[in-house]
Amino acid sequence: MSISITAQEKQLLAKVSIPPRPQALMKISQEAKQPEPNVQVIADAIAEDAAVSAAVLQVVNSAAFRRVNEISSIHQAVMTLGIKRIFPLVKAVALRSALPENDDLKEFWQSSAMVASACTHFSKLINKPELADTVYMLGLFHNAGVPIMLQAFDNYHEVLKKGINEGWQDITELERNQFQTTHSTLGALLAQQWNLAKPMVEVIYYFHDTEGIFESGELNKISLYLLAILKLARSAVDGILRGDENTSEWLLVEDQILEFLSLEQMELDDMREKVITLLKEEKD
């Protein structure tokens, strides 16, 4: 899959600032590729960035990761979780730190954090625990094009407000008409620039273009699992924030996901209720 960009978008995107990967993340990436990565080098690289290290500790001690004992240092976090688990978390929180701060984004980031947590719960409930760290990162990252849109377009505030209050399913059409690009396209480009795994880039790009996606052959099986988990997670979060998990976004993919995951409706509803309960406990 390659991201399709129109000529009009190319001209527009030349003026849009997509944040580069921080130095700490580049160091970690280089070390992680070594035959025998040095844990101390990776821990030191994370610790050098105060914002990233603080965010990593907050995440690893969150309810989503449910550690018995609190992790108090980056070195301990790397040793406890391992390089394969810590790396996607560092990428996710580094992205959050790299994107522009804005009071309008407070609810947006809170929702993204809930989606990320829900993703980890669903990955375990559908017996895909090996995807837990990847989907946590995807939950934080999947709408990362939104802050870039907010930074690039002075009149994006109203679109952001509409997305937060009413959901994002119909926002992409509005974005394309008004801004000639979408947050999904920018998010996928950002994911590519940050060297996220191809399945994550695909899910971000196709996230609001899901008609027949599970049968189309556009995405491989791993990408489809990531998409299914993320859609389930967003549905559960909508159940908390909007009082309705059966939003238009969810109803577009519900039957496809039931078939893909070989689930009965009652099984899926039970899963969502379990995750909603867990999210409410974490929120409190």
C-alpha positions in Angstrom: 0.0 0.0 0.0 1.1 3.5 -0.7 -0.5 6.7 0.5 -2.3 8.4 -2.3 -1.8 12.1 -2.4 -3.3 14.5 -5.0 -1.3 17.2 -6.7 -3.3 19.8 -4.7 -2.3 18.0 -1.5 1.3 17.9 -2.5 1.3 21.7 -2.8 -0.5 22.1 0.5 1.6 19.6 2.4 4.8 21.4 1.4 3.6 24.2 3.8 2.6 21.8 6.6 5.1 21.2 9.4 5.2 17.5 10.3 7.4 17.1 13.5 10.6 15.2 13.0 11.6 12.3 15.2 13.5 13.5 18.3 17.2 12.7 18.7 16.4 10.3 21.6 14.2 8.2 19.5 16.7 8.0 16.7 19.4 6.8 19.2 17.0 4.2 20.5 16.1 3.0 17.0 19.8 2.7 16.1 20.6 0.7 19.2 17.6 -1.5 18.9 18.8 -2.7 15.5 22.1 -4.0 17.0 22.5 -7.8 17.3 22.8 -7.4 21.1 21.1 -4.0 22.1 22.6 -2.4 25.1 19.8 -1.7 27.7 21.8 1.0 29.4 22.3 2.9 26.1 18.5 2.8 25.4 17.6 3.8 29.0 20.1 6.7 28.9 18.7 7.9 25.6 15.2 8.0 26.9 16.2 9.6 30.2 18.0 12.4 28.2 14.5 13.7 27.1 12.7 14.8 30.3 9.3 15.1 28.6 9.5 11.7 27.0 10.9 9.9 30.1 8.2 11.4 32.4 5.5 10.3 29.9 7.0 6.8 29.6 6.9 6.3 33.4 3.4 7.6 33.6 2.3 5.1 30.9 4.1 2.0 32.3 2.6 2.7 35.7 -0.9 3.2 34.3 -3.8 0.9 34.8 -3.4 -0.4 31.2 -0.1 -2.1 32.1 -1.1 -3.1 35.7 2.3 -3.5 37.4 2.3 -4.9 40.9 5.1 -2.6 42.0 5.5 1.0 40.7 8.4 1.5 38.3 10.4 4.5 39.4 13.2 4.7 36.8 13.6 4.5 33.1 16.2 1.8 33.4 13.8 -0.3 35.5 11.1 0.3 32.9 13.3 -1.0 30.1 14.5 -4.0 32.1 10.9 -4.8 33.2 9.2 -4.4 29.9 12.0 -5.3 27.6 13.2 -3.4 24.5 10.5 -4.8 22.2 7.8 -3.5 24.5 9.3 -0.2 25.6 10.2 0.9 22.0 6.6 1.4 20.8 5.7 3.2 24.0 8.6 5.6 23.6 7.5 6.3 20.0 4.0 7.0 21.2 4.9 9.4 24.0 7.6 11.0 22.0 5.1 11.9 19.3 2.7 13.4 21.9 5.6 15.5 23.1 6.6 16.6 19.6 3.2 17.7 18.6 2.1 21.3 19.4 0.5 22.0 22.8 -2.9 23.5 22.7 -5.7 23.9 25.3 -8.2 22.8 22.6 -6.5 19.4 22.5 -7.0 18.5 26.2 -10.1 16.5 25.6 -8.7 15.0 22.4 -5.6 13.6 24.2 -7.7 12.3 27.1 -9.9 10.4 24.7 -6.8 9.1 22.8 -5.4 7.8 26.1 -8.7 6.0 26.9 -8.7 4.5 23.4 -5.1 3.3 23.9 -6.0 1.6 27.2 -9.1 0.0 25.7 -7.0 -1.3 22.8 -4.8 -3.3 25.3 -7.9 -4.8 27.0 -9.5 -5.8 23.7 -6.3 -7.4 22.4 -6.3 -9.7 25.3 -10.0 -10.5 25.2 -9.8 -11.6 21.5 -6.7 -13.7 22.4 -4.2 -11.5 20.7 -2.0 -10.4 23.7 1.0 -10.2 21.5 -0.5 -7.1 19.8 -1.2 -5.3 23.1 1.8 -2.9 22.9 1.3 -2.2 19.2 -2.4 -1.4 19.6 -1.7 0.8 22.7 0.6 2.8 20.5 -1.9 2.8 17.7 -4.6 4.0 20.1 -2.5 7.0 21.0 -1.2 7.6 17.5 -4.2 6.9 15.2 -5.6 10.5 15.2 -2.2 12.3 15.4 -3.0 14.1 12.1 -5.6 16.2 14.1 -3.0 18.3 16.0 -1.1 18.9 12.7 -4.4 20.1 11.1 -5.0 22.4 14.0 -1.5 23.9 13.7 -1.7 24.3 9.9 -5.2 25.8 9.5 -6.5 28.7 11.5 -10.1 27.8 11.2 -9.7 24.1 12.2 -10.9 24.8 15.7 -14.5 24.3 14.8 -13.8 21.0 13.0 -11.9 19.8 16.1 -14.9 20.7 18.3 -17.3 18.9 16.0 -15.1 15.8 16.0 -14.9 15.7 19.8 -18.6 16.3 20.3 -20.1 14.3 17.4 -17.4 11.8 16.4 -14.9 11.7 13.6 -16.5 9.4 11.0 -17.9 12.2 8.8 -15.1 14.7 9.5 -12.8 13.5 6.7 -15.3 14.6 4.0 -15.6 18.0 5.6 -11.8 18.3 5.9 -11.3 17.4 2.2 -13.9 20.0 1.1 -12.6 22.7 3.4 -8.8 22.0 3.6 -8.1 19.8 0.6 -6.5 17.1 2.8 -7.6 15.0 5.8 -6.2 14.2 9.3 -6.0 10.5 8.2 -3.7 11.4 5.4 -1.5 13.6 7.5 -1.5 11.0 10.3 -0.4 8.3 7.9 2.4 10.5 6.5 3.5 11.3 10.0 3.5 7.6 10.9 5.7 6.9 7.8 8.1 9.6 8.7 8.4 8.2 12.2 9.1 4.7 10.8 6.0 3.1 12.3 5.3 -0.4 11.2 3.5 -0.7 7.8 0.3 -2.2 9.3 0.0 0.8 11.6 0.4 3.3 8.7 -2.2 1.4 6.7 -4.8 1.4 9.6 -4.3 5.1 10.1 -4.7 5.8 6.4 -7.8 3.7 5.9 -9.4 4.3 9.3 -12.4 6.2 8.1 -12.6 4.5 4.7 -13.8 1.1 5.9 -16.6 0.0 3.5 -15.9 -3.6 2.6 -12.3 -3.2 4.0 -12.3 -6.6 5.7 -12.9 -8.4 2.3 -11.2 -6.0 -0.1 -7.7 -7.4 0.2 -6.3 -3.9 0.8 -5.0 -4.8 4.2 -3.2 -7.9 5.4 -4.4 -9.9 8.4 -2.3 -8.2 11.0 -3.6 -4.8 9.8 -7.1 -6.1 10.0 -6.7 -7.2 13.6 -5.3 -3.8 14.5 -8.2 -2.1 12.8 -10.8 -4.4 14.5 -9.2 -3.8 17.9 -9.0 0.0 17.4 -12.7 0.2 16.2 -13.8 -1.9 19.2 -11.8 0.4 21.5 -13.3 3.6 20.0 -16.7 2.1 20.3 -16.2 1.4 24.1 -14.8 4.9 24.7 -17.8 6.4 22.8 -20.0 4.4 25.2 -18.4 6.3 28.1 -18.0 9.8 26.6 -21.2 9.9 24.5 -23.3 7.3 26.2 -23.7 5.3 23.0 -21.2 2.7 21.8 -23.3 2.0 18.7 -22.2 5.2 16.8 -22.4 5.5 13.0 -18.7 4.8 12.9 -19.1 1.5 14.7 -22.2 0.4 12.8 -20.3 0.7 9.5 -17.9 -2.0 10.6 -19.8 -4.1 13.2 -20.9 -6.9 10.9 -17.5 -7.1 9.2 -15.7 -7.3 12.6 -18.1 -9.9 13.9 -17.4 -12.1 10.9 -13.6 -11.4 10.9 -13.3 -12.3 14.6 -15.8 -15.1 14.4 -17.8 -13.6 17.3 -21.5 -13.7 18.1 -23.2 -10.4 18.9 -23.7 -11.4 22.5 -20.0 -12.2 22.9 -18.9 -8.9 21.4 -21.4 -7.0 23.6 -20.0 -8.7 26.7 -16.5 -7.8 25.7 -17.4 -4.2 25.3 -19.2 -4.1 28.6 -16.1 -5.5 30.3 -13.8 -3.0 28.7 -16.2 -0.1 29.5 -16.2 -1.2 33.2 -12.4 -1.3 33.2 -12.1 2.1 31.6 -14.5 3.6 34.1 -12.5 2.1 37.0 -9.3 3.6 35.5 -10.9 7.0 35.0 -12.1 7.1 38.6 
